[in-house]
Amino acid sequence: MQGSSALDNYDLRKAHQALKMLLIDRSNEFRILALGIGYPINTKDWELIVLNFCLDFIECFHTWSDDNPPDHYHIHKCMTQMRQMARGKSTMTEVTHLQNTAYLIAEDFKAIYKRME
């Protein structure tokens, strides 16, 4: 669904609680990723924006690794995320570090959220 948020698939109250729990151990990774993608950390709810970015990144990974061809919207969304991660980086290692960080944040969030059920 165009314009939708990856967090739309989660109960918002539980998602906020899971995010709070995740930030206890991963606040540094949130900052690294936010700075890496050019998102200011002095805005309201910036952690929620970063989490949504991470969940979208996982969706892109599944789109890339699926046998079915992705639709145009998913291609554009994933390429935009890749561009956002790669902008200003001089090595692939820097980009890969951001990708791994996004992946770990999303997976940790999903694990915490699942335990809350």
Chimera marker file (.cmm) of the C-alpha trace (Angstrom):
<marker_set name="trace">
<marker id="1" x="0.000" y="0.000" z="0.000" r="1" g="1" b="0" radius="0.5"/>
<marker id="2" x="1.619" y="3.226" z="-1.117" r="1" g="1" b="0" radius="0.5"/>
<marker id="3" x="2.379" y="5.694" z="1.643" r="1" g="1" b="0" radius="0.5"/>
<marker id="4" x="1.839" y="3.108" z="4.340" r="1" g="1" b="0" radius="0.5"/>
<marker id="5" x="4.087" y="2.619" z="7.319" r="1" g="1" b="0" radius="0.5"/>
<marker id="6" x="5.728" y="-0.674" z="8.202" r="1" g="1" b="0" radius="0.5"/>
<marker id="7" x="4.467" y="-0.075" z="11.735" r="1" g="1" b="0" radius="0.5"/>
<marker id="8" x="0.882" y="-0.315" z="10.456" r="1" g="1" b="0" radius="0.5"/>
<marker id="9" x="1.285" y="-4.093" z="10.826" r="1" g="1" b="0" radius="0.5"/>
<marker id="10" x="1.763" y="-3.750" z="14.588" r="1" g="1" b="0" radius="0.5"/>
<marker id="11" x="-0.384" y="-2.723" z="17.535" r="1" g="1" b="0" radius="0.5"/>
<marker id="12" x="0.835" y="0.822" z="18.146" r="1" g="1" b="0" radius="0.5"/>
<marker id="13" x="0.719" y="0.650" z="21.940" r="1" g="1" b="0" radius="0.5"/>
<marker id="14" x="2.757" y="-2.552" z="22.038" r="1" g="1" b="0" radius="0.5"/>
<marker id="15" x="5.101" y="-1.224" z="19.357" r="1" g="1" b="0" radius="0.5"/>
<marker id="16" x="5.879" y="1.856" z="21.468" r="1" g="1" b="0" radius="0.5"/>
<marker id="17" x="6.552" y="-0.347" z="24.488" r="1" g="1" b="0" radius="0.5"/>
<marker id="18" x="8.794" y="-2.655" z="22.458" r="1" g="1" b="0" radius="0.5"/>
<marker id="19" x="10.633" y="0.385" z="21.086" r="1" g="1" b="0" radius="0.5"/>
<marker id="20" x="11.255" y="1.683" z="24.621" r="1" g="1" b="0" radius="0.5"/>
<marker id="21" x="12.658" y="-1.684" z="25.620" r="1" g="1" b="0" radius="0.5"/>
<marker id="22" x="14.800" y="-1.858" z="22.484" r="1" g="1" b="0" radius="0.5"/>
<marker id="23" x="16.255" y="1.596" z="23.087" r="1" g="1" b="0" radius="0.5"/>
<marker id="24" x="17.664" y="0.453" z="26.430" r="1" g="1" b="0" radius="0.5"/>
<marker id="25" x="20.250" y="-1.678" z="24.603" r="1" g="1" b="0" radius="0.5"/>
<marker id="26" x="20.277" y="-0.265" z="21.072" r="1" g="1" b="0" radius="0.5"/>
<marker id="27" x="20.094" y="3.530" z="21.449" r="1" g="1" b="0" radius="0.5"/>
<marker id="28" x="23.612" y="3.908" z="20.059" r="1" g="1" b="0" radius="0.5"/>
<marker id="29" x="22.719" y="1.886" z="16.953" r="1" g="1" b="0" radius="0.5"/>
<marker id="30" x="19.640" y="4.065" z="16.443" r="1" g="1" b="0" radius="0.5"/>
<marker id="31" x="21.853" y="7.175" z="16.509" r="1" g="1" b="0" radius="0.5"/>
<marker id="32" x="24.403" y="5.649" z="14.135" r="1" g="1" b="0" radius="0.5"/>
<marker id="33" x="21.708" y="4.698" z="11.652" r="1" g="1" b="0" radius="0.5"/>
<marker id="34" x="19.902" y="8.038" z="11.914" r="1" g="1" b="0" radius="0.5"/>
<marker id="35" x="23.115" y="9.935" z="11.243" r="1" g="1" b="0" radius="0.5"/>
<marker id="36" x="24.057" y="7.495" z="8.493" r="1" g="1" b="0" radius="0.5"/>
<marker id="37" x="20.809" y="8.047" z="6.600" r="1" g="1" b="0" radius="0.5"/>
<marker id="38" x="20.807" y="11.775" z="7.247" r="1" g="1" b="0" radius="0.5"/>
<marker id="39" x="17.906" y="11.917" z="9.687" r="1" g="1" b="0" radius="0.5"/>
<marker id="40" x="18.259" y="14.478" z="12.502" r="1" g="1" b="0" radius="0.5"/>
<marker id="41" x="18.211" y="13.061" z="16.008" r="1" g="1" b="0" radius="0.5"/>
<marker id="42" x="16.924" y="16.268" z="17.558" r="1" g="1" b="0" radius="0.5"/>
<marker id="43" x="13.380" y="15.888" z="16.192" r="1" g="1" b="0" radius="0.5"/>
<marker id="44" x="10.379" y="14.506" z="18.032" r="1" g="1" b="0" radius="0.5"/>
<marker id="45" x="9.949" y="10.718" z="17.721" r="1" g="1" b="0" radius="0.5"/>
<marker id="46" x="13.054" y="10.305" z="15.571" r="1" g="1" b="0" radius="0.5"/>
<marker id="47" x="13.524" y="6.812" z="17.008" r="1" g="1" b="0" radius="0.5"/>
<marker id="48" x="10.121" y="5.813" z="15.630" r="1" g="1" b="0" radius="0.5"/>
<marker id="49" x="11.123" y="7.065" z="12.173" r="1" g="1" b="0" radius="0.5"/>
<marker id="50" x="14.366" y="5.081" z="12.329" r="1" g="1" b="0" radius="0.5"/>
<marker id="51" x="12.512" y="1.960" z="13.472" r="1" g="1" b="0" radius="0.5"/>
<marker id="52" x="10.070" y="2.301" z="10.579" r="1" g="1" b="0" radius="0.5"/>
<marker id="53" x="13.036" y="2.687" z="8.202" r="1" g="1" b="0" radius="0.5"/>
<marker id="54" x="14.518" y="-0.546" z="9.599" r="1" g="1" b="0" radius="0.5"/>
<marker id="55" x="11.257" y="-2.453" z="9.218" r="1" g="1" b="0" radius="0.5"/>
<marker id="56" x="10.955" y="-1.180" z="5.654" r="1" g="1" b="0" radius="0.5"/>
<marker id="57" x="14.526" y="-2.313" z="5.007" r="1" g="1" b="0" radius="0.5"/>
<marker id="58" x="13.644" y="-5.857" z="6.115" r="1" g="1" b="0" radius="0.5"/>
<marker id="59" x="10.689" y="-5.761" z="3.727" r="1" g="1" b="0" radius="0.5"/>
<marker id="60" x="13.063" y="-4.721" z="0.941" r="1" g="1" b="0" radius="0.5"/>
<marker id="61" x="15.390" y="-7.573" z="1.775" r="1" g="1" b="0" radius="0.5"/>
<marker id="62" x="12.487" y="-9.996" z="1.446" r="1" g="1" b="0" radius="0.5"/>
<marker id="63" x="11.514" y="-8.338" z="-1.844" r="1" g="1" b="0" radius="0.5"/>
<marker id="64" x="15.060" y="-8.730" z="-3.202" r="1" g="1" b="0" radius="0.5"/>
<marker id="65" x="15.399" y="-12.332" z="-2.089" r="1" g="1" b="0" radius="0.5"/>
<marker id="66" x="11.947" y="-13.499" z="-3.231" r="1" g="1" b="0" radius="0.5"/>
<marker id="67" x="11.535" y="-15.537" z="-6.403" r="1" g="1" b="0" radius="0.5"/>
<marker id="68" x="8.588" y="-13.417" z="-7.531" r="1" g="1" b="0" radius="0.5"/>
<marker id="69" x="9.385" y="-10.181" z="-9.358" r="1" g="1" b="0" radius="0.5"/>
<marker id="70" x="8.661" y="-7.088" z="-7.250" r="1" g="1" b="0" radius="0.5"/>
<marker id="71" x="6.172" y="-4.458" z="-8.312" r="1" g="1" b="0" radius="0.5"/>
<marker id="72" x="7.346" y="-1.008" z="-9.381" r="1" g="1" b="0" radius="0.5"/>
<marker id="73" x="6.463" y="0.582" z="-6.040" r="1" g="1" b="0" radius="0.5"/>
<marker id="74" x="8.667" y="-1.854" z="-4.081" r="1" g="1" b="0" radius="0.5"/>
<marker id="75" x="11.551" y="-1.413" z="-6.511" r="1" g="1" b="0" radius="0.5"/>
<marker id="76" x="11.388" y="2.359" z="-6.146" r="1" g="1" b="0" radius="0.5"/>
<marker id="77" x="11.026" y="2.201" z="-2.356" r="1" g="1" b="0" radius="0.5"/>
<marker id="78" x="13.995" y="-0.147" z="-1.971" r="1" g="1" b="0" radius="0.5"/>
<marker id="79" x="16.207" y="1.821" z="-4.305" r="1" g="1" b="0" radius="0.5"/>
<marker id="80" x="15.346" y="5.011" z="-2.429" r="1" g="1" b="0" radius="0.5"/>
<marker id="81" x="16.398" y="3.360" z="0.822" r="1" g="1" b="0" radius="0.5"/>
<marker id="82" x="19.643" y="2.146" z="-0.724" r="1" g="1" b="0" radius="0.5"/>
<marker id="83" x="20.351" y="5.638" z="-2.027" r="1" g="1" b="0" radius="0.5"/>
<marker id="84" x="19.635" y="7.107" z="1.395" r="1" g="1" b="0" radius="0.5"/>
<marker id="85" x="22.047" y="4.654" z="3.025" r="1" g="1" b="0" radius="0.5"/>
<marker id="86" x="24.784" y="5.099" z="0.432" r="1" g="1" b="0" radius="0.5"/>
<marker id="87" x="24.678" y="8.888" z="0.080" r="1" g="1" b="0" radius="0.5"/>
<marker id="88" x="27.977" y="10.384" z="1.219" r="1" g="1" b="0" radius="0.5"/>
<marker id="89" x="29.671" y="7.058" z="1.888" r="1" g="1" b="0" radius="0.5"/>
<marker id="90" x="33.028" y="6.293" z="0.337" r="1" g="1" b="0" radius="0.5"/>
<marker id="91" x="33.128" y="2.522" z="0.770" r="1" g="1" b="0" radius="0.5"/>
<marker id="92" x="30.766" y="-0.395" z="0.496" r="1" g="1" b="0" radius="0.5"/>
<marker id="93" x="31.795" y="-1.364" z="4.032" r="1" g="1" b="0" radius="0.5"/>
<marker id="94" x="30.121" y="1.771" z="5.395" r="1" g="1" b="0" radius="0.5"/>
<marker id="95" x="26.911" y="0.962" z="3.537" r="1" g="1" b="0" radius="0.5"/>
<marker id="96" x="26.986" y="-2.666" z="4.654" r="1" g="1" b="0" radius="0.5"/>
<marker id="97" x="27.447" y="-1.555" z="8.259" r="1" g="1" b="0" radius="0.5"/>
<marker id="98" x="24.276" y="0.564" z="8.003" r="1" g="1" b="0" radius="0.5"/>
<marker id="99" x="22.404" y="-2.308" z="6.360" r="1" g="1" b="0" radius="0.5"/>
<marker id="100" x="23.448" y="-4.695" z="9.131" r="1" g="1" b="0" radius="0.5"/>
<marker id="101" x="22.475" y="-2.142" z="11.766" r="1" g="1" b="0" radius="0.5"/>
<marker id="102" x="19.025" y="-1.672" z="10.210" r="1" g="1" b="0" radius="0.5"/>
<marker id="103" x="18.570" y="-5.428" z="9.974" r="1" g="1" b="0" radius="0.5"/>
<marker id="104" x="19.541" y="-6.025" z="13.612" r="1" g="1" b="0" radius="0.5"/>
<marker id="105" x="17.309" y="-3.244" z="14.923" r="1" g="1" b="0" radius="0.5"/>
<marker id="106" x="14.316" y="-4.603" z="12.998" r="1" g="1" b="0" radius="0.5"/>
<marker id="107" x="14.924" y="-8.205" z="14.052" r="1" g="1" b="0" radius="0.5"/>
<marker id="108" x="15.419" y="-7.239" z="17.704" r="1" g="1" b="0" radius="0.5"/>
<marker id="109" x="12.239" y="-5.154" z="17.616" r="1" g="1" b="0" radius="0.5"/>
<marker id="110" x="10.251" y="-8.037" z="16.161" r="1" g="1" b="0" radius="0.5"/>
<marker id="111" x="11.615" y="-10.429" z="18.817" r="1" g="1" b="0" radius="0.5"/>
<marker id="112" x="10.724" y="-8.064" z="21.666" r="1" g="1" b="0" radius="0.5"/>
<marker id="113" x="7.294" y="-7.383" z="20.174" r="1" g="1" b="0" radius="0.5"/>
<marker id="114" x="6.608" y="-11.100" z="19.808" r="1" g="1" b="0" radius="0.5"/>
<marker id="115" x="7.577" y="-11.776" z="23.445" r="1" g="1" b="0" radius="0.5"/>
<marker id="116" x="5.009" y="-9.176" z="24.515" r="1" g="1" b="0" radius="0.5"/>
<marker id="117" x="2.122" y="-11.145" z="22.980" r="1" g="1" b="0" radius="0.5"/>
<link id1="1" id2="2" r="1" g="1" b="0" radius="0.2"/>
<link id1="2" id2="3" r="1" g="1" b="0" radius="0.2"/>
<link id1="3" id2="4" r="1" g="1" b="0" radius="0.2"/>
<link id1="4" id2="5" r="1" g="1" b="0" radius="0.2"/>
<link id1="5" id2="6" r="1" g="1" b="0" radius="0.2"/>
<link id1="6" id2="7" r="1" g="1" b="0" radius="0.2"/>
<link id1="7" id2="8" r="1" g="1" b="0" radius="0.2"/>
<link id1="8" id2="9" r="1" g="1" b="0" radius="0.2"/>
<link id1="9" id2="10" r="1" g="1" b="0" radius="0.2"/>
<link id1="10" id2="11" r="1" g="1" b="0" radius="0.2"/>
<link id1="11" id2="12" r="1" g="1" b="0" radius="0.2"/>
<link id1="12" id2="13" r="1" g="1" b="0" radius="0.2"/>
<link id1="13" id2="14" r="1" g="1" b="0" radius="0.2"/>
<link id1="14" id2="15" r="1" g="1" b="0" radius="0.2"/>
<link id1="15" id2="16" r="1" g="1" b="0" radius="0.2"/>
<link id1="16" id2="17" r="1" g="1" b="0" radius="0.2"/>
<link id1="17" id2="18" r="1" g="1" b="0" radius="0.2"/>
<link id1="18" id2="19" r="1" g="1" b="0" radius="0.2"/>
<link id1="19" id2="20" r="1" g="1" b="0" radius="0.2"/>
<link id1="20" id2="21" r="1" g="1" b="0" radius="0.2"/>
<link id1="21" id2="22" r="1" g="1" b="0" radius="0.2"/>
<link id1="22" id2="23" r="1" g="1" b="0" radius="0.2"/>
<link id1="23" id2="24" r="1" g="1" b="0" radius="0.2"/>
<link id1="24" id2="25" r="1" g="1" b="0" radius="0.2"/>
<link id1="25" id2="26" r="1" g="1" b="0" radius="0.2"/>
<link id1="26" id2="27" r="1" g="1" b="0" radius="0.2"/>
<link id1="27" id2="28" r="1" g="1" b="0" radius="0.2"/>
<link id1="28" id2="29" r="1" g="1" b="0" radius="0.2"/>
<link id1="29" id2="30" r="1" g="1" b="0" radius="0.2"/>
<link id1="30" id2="31" r="1" g="1" b="0" radius="0.2"/>
<link id1="31" id2="32" r="1" g="1" b="0" radius="0.2"/>
<link id1="32" id2="33" r="1" g="1" b="0" radius="0.2"/>
<link id1="33" id2="34" r="1" g="1" b="0" radius="0.2"/>
<link id1="34" id2="35" r="1" g="1" b="0" radius="0.2"/>
<link id1="35" id2="36" r="1" g="1" b="0" radius="0.2"/>
<link id1="36" id2="37" r="1" g="1" b="0" radius="0.2"/>
<link id1="37" id2="38" r="1" g="1" b="0" radius="0.2"/>
<link id1="38" id2="39" r="1" g="1" b="0" radius="0.2"/>
<link id1="39" id2="40" r="1" g="1" b="0" radius="0.2"/>
<link id1="40" id2="41" r="1" g="1" b="0" radius="0.2"/>
<link id1="41" id2="42" r="1" g="1" b="0" radius="0.2"/>
<link id1="42" id2="43" r="1" g="1" b="0" radius="0.2"/>
<link id1="43" id2="44" r="1" g="1" b="0" radius="0.2"/>
<link id1="44" id2="45" r="1" g="1" b="0" radius="0.2"/>
<link id1="45" id2="46" r="1" g="1" b="0" radius="0.2"/>
<link id1="46" id2="47" r="1" g="1" b="0" radius="0.2"/>
<link id1="47" id2="48" r="1" g="1" b="0" radius="0.2"/>
<link id1="48" id2="49" r="1" g="1" b="0" radius="0.2"/>
<link id1="49" id2="50" r="1" g="1" b="0" radius="0.2"/>
<link id1="50" id2="51" r="1" g="1" b="0" radius="0.2"/>
<link id1="51" id2="52" r="1" g="1" b="0" radius="0.2"/>
<link id1="52" id2="53" r="1" g="1" b="0" radius="0.2"/>
<link id1="53" id2="54" r="1" g="1" b="0" radius="0.2"/>
<link id1="54" id2="55" r="1" g="1" b="0" radius="0.2"/>
<link id1="55" id2="56" r="1" g="1" b="0" radius="0.2"/>
<link id1="56" id2="57" r="1" g="1" b="0" radius="0.2"/>
<link id1="57" id2="58" r="1" g="1" b="0" radius="0.2"/>
<link id1="58" id2="59" r="1" g="1" b="0" radius="0.2"/>
<link id1="59" id2="60" r="1" g="1" b="0" radius="0.2"/>
<link id1="60" id2="61" r="1" g="1" b="0" radius="0.2"/>
<link id1="61" id2="62" r="1" g="1" b="0" radius="0.2"/>
<link id1="62" id2="63" r="1" g="1" b="0" radius="0.2"/>
<link id1="63" id2="64" r="1" g="1" b="0" radius="0.2"/>
<link id1="64" id2="65" r="1" g="1" b="0" radius="0.2"/>
<link id1="65" id2="66" r="1" g="1" b="0" radius="0.2"/>
<link id1="66" id2="67" r="1" g="1" b="0" radius="0.2"/>
<link id1="67" id2="68" r="1" g="1" b="0" radius="0.2"/>
<link id1="68" id2="69" r="1" g="1" b="0" radius="0.2"/>
<link id1="69" id2="70" r="1" g="1" b="0" radius="0.2"/>
<link id1="70" id2="71" r="1" g="1" b="0" radius="0.2"/>
<link id1="71" id2="72" r="1" g="1" b="0" radius="0.2"/>
<link id1="72" id2="73" r="1" g="1" b="0" radius="0.2"/>
<link id1="73" id2="74" r="1" g="1" b="0" radius="0.2"/>
<link id1="74" id2="75" r="1" g="1" b="0" radius="0.2"/>
<link id1="75" id2="76" r="1" g="1" b="0" radius="0.2"/>
<link id1="76" id2="77" r="1" g="1" b="0" radius="0.2"/>
<link id1="77" id2="78" r="1" g="1" b="0" radius="0.2"/>
<link id1="78" id2="79" r="1" g="1" b="0" radius="0.2"/>
<link id1="79" id2="80" r="1" g="1" b="0" radius="0.2"/>
<link id1="80" id2="81" r="1" g="1" b="0" radius="0.2"/>
<link id1="81" id2="82" r="1" g="1" b="0" radius="0.2"/>
<link id1="82" id2="83" r="1" g="1" b="0" radius="0.2"/>
<link id1="83" id2="84" r="1" g="1" b="0" radius="0.2"/>
<link id1="84" id2="85" r="1" g="1" b="0" radius="0.2"/>
<link id1="85" id2="86" r="1" g="1" b="0" radius="0.2"/>
<link id1="86" id2="87" r="1" g="1" b="0" radius="0.2"/>
<link id1="87" id2="88" r="1" g="1" b="0" radius="0.2"/>
<link id1="88" id2="89" r="1" g="1" b="0" radius="0.2"/>
<link id1="89" id2="90" r="1" g="1" b="0" radius="0.2"/>
<link id1="90" id2="91" r="1" g="1" b="0" radius="0.2"/>
<link id1="91" id2="92" r="1" g="1" b="0" radius="0.2"/>
<link id1="92" id2="93" r="1" g="1" b="0" radius="0.2"/>
<link id1="93" id2="94" r="1" g="1" b="0" radius="0.2"/>
<link id1="94" id2="95" r="1" g="1" b="0" radius="0.2"/>
<link id1="95" id2="96" r="1" g="1" b="0" radius="0.2"/>
<link id1="96" id2="97" r="1" g="1" b="0" radius="0.2"/>
<link id1="97" id2="98" r="1" g="1" b="0" radius="0.2"/>
<link id1="98" id2="99" r="1" g="1" b="0" radius="0.2"/>
<link id1="99" id2="100" r="1" g="1" b="0" radius="0.2"/>
<link id1="100" id2="101" r="1" g="1" b="0" radius="0.2"/>
<link id1="101" id2="102" r="1" g="1" b="0" radius="0.2"/>
<link id1="102" id2="103" r="1" g="1" b="0" radius="0.2"/>
<link id1="103" id2="104" r="1" g="1" b="0" radius="0.2"/>
<link id1="104" id2="105" r="1" g="1" b="0" radius="0.2"/>
<link id1="105" id2="106" r="1" g="1" b="0" radius="0.2"/>
<link id1="106" id2="107" r="1" g="1" b="0" radius="0.2"/>
<link id1="107" id2="108" r="1" g="1" b="0" radius="0.2"/>
<link id1="108" id2="109" r="1" g="1" b="0" radius="0.2"/>
<link id1="109" id2="110" r="1" g="1" b="0" radius="0.2"/>
<link id1="110" id2="111" r="1" g="1" b="0" radius="0.2"/>
<link id1="111" id2="112" r="1" g="1" b="0" radius="0.2"/>
<link id1="112" id2="113" r="1" g="1" b="0" radius="0.2"/>
<link id1="113" id2="114" r="1" g="1" b="0" radius="0.2"/>
<link id1="114" id2="115" r="1" g="1" b="0" radius="0.2"/>
<link id1="115" id2="116" r="1" g="1" b="0" radius="0.2"/>
<link id1="116" id2="117" r="1" g="1" b="0" radius="0.2"/>
</marker_set>
